Amino acid sequence: MRSVDLEASPEAVRARFKWALQQGNHVWLWPEISPHKWQAALGEIARATGHVLAGNSGQVVVRGDPADFGIAAFTSGMGPLLGYWAEMGLLHAEPALLSLLKDHFAHNSERMKRLEDHARTAVDELSRAGIKVTVLKGMHTAYSYFPACGTRPLSDIDLLVDRTAEPVANRVLRSLRYWSDPPTFGAQTWRLEGIPTEPPSLSLVHKDGPWSIDLHTSLNRKCSPGAPMIQLDRALRLRSISRWPLSPHGEVLTGAYLLHHLACHASSGLVSLSLLRLTELIFVIRKLEERDGLSWTTFLELAALTGSPGSSYPALQMANMLAPGVVPEGVSEALRHMAPPTVKRVLASLTPATCQRILRCSLTERFMWTRSLRGWVREVRGSLFPTASFGRLVWIYKLRVARLLNGSVTL
């Protein structure tokens, strides 16, 4: 078995990113890893996850080379949760693999302790400035729905504020020594001074790895330039909220709106449709139903209000495959009916172990949400002339040339 290096020098990390760009796939950073074995390891992880989620008695045994399995655990986001299950006696593996998975959990647990302090400080300071803050996604679900906060890795702290409060919120974050990237649609990324921008590891979510605050003023999102807008803001009146577990000054989404937001976010691109996000949806559904806080009728009403009613279908379809019956049959069929034909055709060939498309993504998959001639015109225009800084444009076109030369873009 090959040994696994948990840390890498900045020079080595930059060299990996440069190599990935030259290959035309900026998210695949491991030339030494066999894609076939990586995919097989994802299958092992999906099998083990399904076993644990089904509540089966006894340990589930996972097998694989630690190098291949570790990268599969990292890219799927499942490493920390697998490590936790190993510590709880729910999962068994050979010593080297077991030790690696426990390292995933230990690093992310330490990281989450640091992030929760920064998140609490930001929320409290924004509240003192008179701003109502809603804590979104991982910084909420890790503490309310996962078995331990260290089992849910995240790369950023997502906070939602009212659009009118954005200038004041920006001043608050600057006073806390954050600096901002150029804004994107509905969000702006803020990074704390002194936090590295390059990861110290390409094998796991490292305790010292980079992170940011993403300040949102809208929950609306698009799956691609020509796809219809998912109008989540339109349904905000149907949301239910509760207090964030880490501070009384923060709010969190709950009920059907929380589930719909998470499912739409996971479904918006196949590169985002990870095993971690599928497992997260299962945890959320089960906990909400346990608390009598989930109305599937309200969920379907939300879907109808968004202007893209099938936008949660991919994630919930895959979650239902991973944990059969977690989505009621009538709801699953209604969402399938709402989804565009191309989306259903693409999903029909995927499984929870293969739906996260890191190594390859066809044009059909990339634009599966585009449903009109006007949408295709927007797709072509957005692809040929993306809105970005000059430096970012240079990077985009280098990536596209590499993809064309390598044949990694197909119909």
Secondary structure by P-SEA (a helix, b strand, c coil): cccccccccaaaaaaaaaaaaaacccccccccccaaaaaaaaaaaaaaaaaaaaccccbbbbbccaaaaaaaaaaacaaaaaaaaaaaccccccaaaaaaaaaaaaaaaaaaaaaaaaaaaaaaaaaaabbbbbbccccccccccccccccccccbbbbbbcccaaaaaaaaaaaaccccccccccbbbbbcccccccccccccccccbbbbbbbbccccccccccccccccccccccbbbbcccccccbbbbccaaaaaaaaaaaacccccccaaaaaaaaaaaaaaaaaccccaaaaaaaaaaccccccaaaaaaaaaaaccccccaaaaaaaaaaccaaaaaaacccccccccccccccccccccccccaaaaaaaaaaaacccccaaaaaaaaaaaaaaaaaccccc
